[in-house]
Amino acid sequence: MAGKGDVITAIAEQAGISKKEASAAFDAFVGYISDSCQRGERCAIPGLGSFAVTQRKAREGRNPRTKEKIQIAASKNVRFKAGKDLRESLNTKRGAKARR
């Protein structure tokens, strides 16, 4: 599994920039997506996919230990929907490199 450090290293190498610059760019990218979602806006990234906020209704659940009924509050969640390019790259024989 790739972590933040792995992503920053890959960005720095592929863009030919320092890791410090890549880290700032990565943080700005994540911050932009987070801010868009907090405003309730859909954020589409061409070639990757889109992030959108969904609303979950309040519902009744059960405590798995005690089997007691509990109320689960309404909440907002972020949904990611993969874009066409990403889906196609995953479904080719050699992934994204097959398209180049």
Order of alpha helices (4+ residues) and beta strands (2+ residues): alpha-alpha-beta-beta-beta-beta-beta-alpha
